[in-house]
């Protein structure tokens, strides 16, 4: 018993005074626990997809994204077009997405283009599907080879698409495009409700070649949605591309949900400009609401 309680005891008020002190301590502890629980809720982790080493890559991807989440040209070119290797720059295992000028196509369905992508879709868990009004953060890393060649038509590296309803055209696309006289670009493309395509942000493709970059993309989905993206070079933190819009059309009429895609999706309209490519990806994360990608 401390000195103050002894003094109070002799005054005939010991029980009352010390009880109040104990009660105060309990209330303080309860407040701290509530704060801790609140912080834990805010800091809930997003869903992560990380490479774990060679072998079983498709199974790993499907185990996180659900169903058969890989769209690959294995039907015409029987080899795994998504593999895993150890990357010495990141000092971790990463995914390698491959596209070959011949004989790859788009899943033996379209032959003027090639697709090696992963996605969320109908078979994915609900917490990986973005609904109207929901805010979702997407975070990932990728690296284009130092000699990467883009199509003059399209070479998509990331898409945000609607499912059901008017879902044929992506809402958002991050794409590489060939330009004459070394004017190749990375393009951030938005397509609104009337089908109008706008290149809302451009960056020189040369800044990306040979460099690991990290993308953080935050979207509030809806007809008056919000969009924010930042792409930074991992080696020194230089921001290579950034765009923010607090009022952007980010939904499609009749859509059930929206979902992301990542990989290589490119046109063969000018295949003489293309070469066999390997694009490296790492550390995918999807976080809904207040969850975060760590």
C-alpha angles and dihedrals in degrees: 000000000000126000094258092055091049091052091049091047091059089050089059093247101095099118095049097046098043092043090056090051092051092045090051090052091051092049090049090052091049091052091051091049091051090050091049092049090048091050091048090054092050092047096049108143124248124234111279132201112195130171113247102187138290120325135044093037097149091049091050092051093046092048090061104032096034136234115018099332098170121093105193140153094237089124091073099024108038103213135091108274093191115054139155132242137166111262115209094201095057092029091225142083116282139183121255117206112198132200123180122199087225136057098359120108137159103294092300088291102091124028104187092070144034130228133193105161144138124216150168114241144149094315093051122103114272092246088066094054119087114222130198110289094013124127117221132180120209120193130178146140130233141173129204117207117256089248097042114154121203127206118250086227105044142319106180119198099175137012138184109207138177122234119222126000116042094357106138098101124053119244092217131017132182104201141169118223134187117237130186121256094024093302095133112154144196105225130201105205130192126190116197132207094279093051096256111153118214128182095216096181137015132192132179111266089216089072090061102043113106094001132108110230133186123219126203113186122178120188134181103198121221145086087285096034133156128237133191130168135173127182117192134180107245096214096063108000095249110161108232099178134010134169135167131183123174095194114039132144103248107161140065129229110261095010120153094198143329127245143183131245129194133186140058118323111165142165123244093203090112102022094161087074092055134081135187105288138199117193117188122218131182145174103015115191135180118191124180124206114332094353115112137215108236 
